[in-house]
């Protein structure tokens, strides 16, 4: 039975699908069906729209994970098996410092995701190796190729994504909260007390829970 705060992360492949809701509605239904029956609060929903050209670019995933860390929420995805070949996604998820749950694999944990990331990385590298071998064999047979462009292996992108999220927990949370601080300023909050009130209303949890104080906001700003 689901309890506590959740932030949903949905992913669609193209801008057209993002506008039409194709695939998105099914993911939303899966998330709500999983949550129903518990005492939960869906505090955010984030949609990643991909073109398929930049598999390592996940700005909305980073935002969803930031919200989870800042709000003390759990990231929820509709189908982890659909993302099981995405090494960059899995490694970011494993190293994010945020808790997560998948509607189709509720028993999945950091260890499970770590194994899936390694398998995905190995499979991508094997595909790349087979592709290069096939192109080399075709060239040896005299086949005229349209120009072999070097491709960066997904494993490098996954390693870079993993390295970015290996910051200390306290420093990472300070950076996460600072984004919300800037949001509060952009909406008219001026004093530290105003910012503290805005973060409390937004649902961002203070370091020890409860409402934010002006002193805590000052420490976050100084730390960041």
Secondary structure, DSSP 8 states (H G I E B T S, - for coil): --EEEEEEEEEESSHHHHHHTTTHHHHHHHHHHHHTTSEEEEEEEEEEE--SS-TT--HHHHHHHHHHHHHT-EEEES-TGGGTT-HHHHHHHHTSS--EEESS-TT--HHHHHHHHHHHHHHHHHHHHHHHHHHHHHHHTT---S-------HHHHHHHHHHHT-S-HHHHHHHHHHHHHHHHHHTT--SHHHHHHHHHHHT---TTSS---HHHHHHHHHH-
